[in-house]
């Protein structure tokens, strides 16, 4: 399982480089968007997954003094 995850991560780096290189010819804003969008989606998906797994823990931590 670990080797599969590492392989997927490394493929993501390669794919990101291949996609970003032609975008640099277009506009710097497009490159920034291409870098920020997957990160934002990944963080949001992680937060939602944690919220679904541990909803009572989050409420406890928010209300704790």
Residue pairs with C-beta under 8 A, 6 or more apart in sequence:
16 34
16 35
16 38
19 34
20 31
20 34
20 35
23 30
23 31
23 34
24 31
50 58
51 58
